[in-house]
Amino acid sequence: MNQLELYRNGLAAIDQQNYRSARTYFQKTAAQQNGLQVLVSRASSKQAELKEVLQELPLFKKTYQKAKILSTNYEYTASNTKLAVILGYGNIQQVYYRDIYKQAKQLKTYNDRILRKLGYNVSDDSQSSKQADDSFLPGVDSSANSSSLNSADLKKITAAQVKTARQDLEKEGVNDRVFSDYQIKLVIQEAKRQGVSVRQIAREFK
């Protein structure tokens, strides 16, 4: 019963968006002596989930604030570049990110509306994620993609090069997990096009 109460307290803390307390409750649930194995399994999964949330959510909030400032300064495309880090995150649909996801979507919608009025061609959300990767990847010039980058070039980039590029991103304090392998290949190709290192391109993500 004590184990079940701890688990329920963890769920309640999630509802209150108190994720640090929730993780503590789930850790205690999993460590409960002679507890139910099903609750140990579920609690362990939840606390691992929340560990990632506690790492990523502050970064997303910081990124959103930067995107908001850029938009206020009429730098709408640069703002969208920042928002792509949030909107392109694989787990962004999880309940933990509900508020920041909503804010990022609203700001991108606003930016896109202004850009269209200014005569820019803005991809909408119905287009493929691959096209979105091309258009809004930080550090990558989308106009260059259309002319000098092609699928044949990207296929030449090996898995080892992608792994090394991810390590370079981490060294610059950029979370490589928010980018797909396709996006990483675009970064590598852009670095080659500009004649710079991946780490130099990564600095534009901050």
MARKOLSE-856928 format. One line per field, with one value per residue (C-alpha): residue number from 0; residue in three letters; x, z, y. Coordinates in steps of 0.2 Angstrom, whole numbers, plus 5000, padded with zeros to 4 digits. Layout:
// MARKOLSE-856928
nr = NUM_...
rest = Ala_...
xx = X_...
zz = Z_...
yy = Y_...
//
This chain:
// MARKOLSE-856928
nr = 0_1_2_3_4_5_6_7_8_9_10_11_12_13_14_15_16_17_18_19_20_21_22_23_24_25_26_27_28_29_30_31_32_33_34_35_36_37_38_39_40_41_42_43_44_45_46_47_48_49_50_51_52_53_54_55_56_57_58_59_60_61_62_63_64_65_66_67_68_69_70_71_72_73_74_75_76_77_78_79_80_81_82_83_84_85_86_87_88_89_90_91_92_93_94_95_96_97_98_99_100_101_102_103_104_105_106_107_108_109_110_111_112_113_114_115_116_117_118_119_120_121_122_123_124_125_126_127_128_129_130_131_132_133_134_135_136_137_138_139_140_141_142_143_144_145_146_147_148_149_150_151_152_153_154_155_156_157_158_159_160_161_162_163_164_165_166_167_168_169_170_171_172_173_174_175_176_177_178_179_180_181_182_183_184_185_186_187_188_189_190_191_192_193_194_195_196_197_198_199_200_201_202_203_204_205
rest = Met_Asn_Gln_Leu_Glu_Leu_Tyr_Arg_Asn_Gly_Leu_Ala_Ala_Ile_Asp_Gln_Gln_Asn_Tyr_Arg_Ser_Ala_Arg_Thr_Tyr_Phe_Gln_Lys_Thr_Ala_Ala_Gln_Gln_Asn_Gly_Leu_Gln_Val_Leu_Val_Ser_Arg_Ala_Ser_Ser_Lys_Gln_Ala_Glu_Leu_Lys_Glu_Val_Leu_Gln_Glu_Leu_Pro_Leu_Phe_Lys_Lys_Thr_Tyr_Gln_Lys_Ala_Lys_Ile_Leu_Ser_Thr_Asn_Tyr_Glu_Tyr_Thr_Ala_Ser_Asn_Thr_Lys_Leu_Ala_Val_Ile_Leu_Gly_Tyr_Gly_Asn_Ile_Gln_Gln_Val_Tyr_Tyr_Arg_Asp_Ile_Tyr_Lys_Gln_Ala_Lys_Gln_Leu_Lys_Thr_Tyr_Asn_Asp_Arg_Ile_Leu_Arg_Lys_Leu_Gly_Tyr_Asn_Val_Ser_Asp_Asp_Ser_Gln_Ser_Ser_Lys_Gln_Ala_Asp_Asp_Ser_Phe_Leu_Pro_Gly_Val_Asp_Ser_Ser_Ala_Asn_Ser_Ser_Ser_Leu_Asn_Ser_Ala_Asp_Leu_Lys_Lys_Ile_Thr_Ala_Ala_Gln_Val_Lys_Thr_Ala_Arg_Gln_Asp_Leu_Glu_Lys_Glu_Gly_Val_Asn_Asp_Arg_Val_Phe_Ser_Asp_Tyr_Gln_Ile_Lys_Leu_Val_Ile_Gln_Glu_Ala_Lys_Arg_Gln_Gly_Val_Ser_Val_Arg_Gln_Ile_Ala_Arg_Glu_Phe_Lys
xx = 5000_5014_5022_5005_5004_5021_5017_5001_5010_5022_5007_4999_5016_5017_4999_5005_5021_5032_5043_5058_5046_5038_5055_5059_5042_5045_5063_5056_5042_5055_5066_5052_5056_5045_5035_5025_5036_5024_5025_5044_5044_5032_5041_5058_5052_5044_5059_5070_5058_5058_5077_5077_5063_5073_5087_5078_5064_5075_5085_5069_5063_5079_5078_5060_5065_5079_5067_5054_5068_5073_5055_5053_5068_5060_5072_5058_5068_5081_5067_5060_5078_5078_5060_5065_5075_5060_5047_5059_5062_5056_5047_5039_5022_5024_5013_5028_5032_5014_5016_5032_5026_5011_5021_5033_5019_5011_5026_5031_5013_5015_5033_5026_5012_5023_5036_5022_5016_5034_5034_5044_5040_5036_5034_5018_5016_5008_5024_5036_5047_5062_5057_5056_5073_5080_5071_5074_5090_5100_5117_5111_5108_5092_5095_5112_5103_5093_5107_5123_5117_5108_5104_5119_5131_5122_5123_5141_5142_5145_5138_5155_5155_5138_5144_5159_5148_5136_5151_5157_5139_5140_5157_5149_5135_5122_5111_5113_5098_5086_5093_5089_5104_5097_5099_5117_5122_5115_5126_5141_5138_5135_5152_5160_5152_5158_5175_5173_5172_5156_5159_5159_5142_5136_5139_5125_5113_5115
zz = 5000_5004_4987_4978_4988_4982_4964_4965_4973_4958_4946_4955_4955_4936_4935_4945_4934_4949_4939_4952_4966_4954_4950_4968_4972_4957_4963_4981_4973_4963_4979_4990_4999_4994_4982_4967_4952_4940_4950_4951_4932_4929_4942_4935_4917_4924_4933_4918_4908_4920_4921_4902_4905_4919_4907_4891_4897_4904_4888_4878_4889_4886_4867_4867_4875_4863_4848_4856_4857_4839_4833_4843_4834_4817_4814_4810_4801_4814_4827_4817_4817_4836_4837_4826_4840_4851_4838_4830_4846_4845_4862_4861_4861_4878_4891_4900_4886_4882_4887_4879_4863_4863_4865_4851_4839_4842_4839_4824_4817_4820_4812_4797_4795_4795_4783_4771_4771_4767_4752_4759_4754_4771_4772_4781_4794_4782_4772_4776_4791_4779_4770_4787_4792_4776_4779_4798_4803_4813_4804_4787_4773_4765_4749_4748_4750_4735_4724_4730_4742_4735_4741_4732_4742_4759_4755_4754_4773_4783_4800_4808_4802_4809_4826_4826_4822_4836_4848_4841_4845_4862_4865_4860_4873_4860_4863_4848_4852_4846_4828_4816_4807_4791_4800_4806_4788_4783_4796_4790_4772_4777_4786_4770_4760_4771_4774_4793_4806_4813_4829_4821_4814_4830_4839_4828_4837_4854
yy = 5000_5012_5008_5012_5028_5033_5029_5039_5054_5054_5054_5069_5078_5076_5083_5098_5099_5097_5085_5084_5079_5066_5058_5057_5048_5036_5032_5028_5017_5007_5005_4999_4983_4968_4979_4974_4971_4979_4996_4994_4993_5007_5018_5015_5019_5035_5041_5038_5048_5062_5063_5067_5080_5089_5090_5095_5106_5120_5120_5122_5136_5145_5142_5148_5165_5167_5164_5176_5190_5187_5188_5204_5211_5207_5192_5180_5167_5166_5164_5149_5142_5142_5135_5120_5113_5112_5107_5094_5085_5067_5067_5085_5077_5070_5079_5086_5098_5103_5121_5124_5115_5126_5142_5137_5132_5149_5159_5149_5152_5171_5171_5162_5174_5189_5181_5177_5195_5200_5189_5174_5156_5147_5129_5124_5110_5098_5096_5082_5082_5081_5097_5105_5099_5107_5124_5127_5118_5130_5134_5128_5139_5133_5142_5133_5116_5119_5122_5114_5100_5084_5067_5059_5070_5066_5047_5048_5054_5038_5033_5036_5054_5056_5049_5061_5076_5072_5072_5089_5095_5089_5097_5114_5111_5107_5092_5081_5070_5083_5081_5066_5058_5067_5084_5079_5075_5092_5100_5091_5095_5114_5114_5107_5120_5134_5127_5127_5113_5106_5114_5131_5127_5121_5138_5145_5133_5142
//
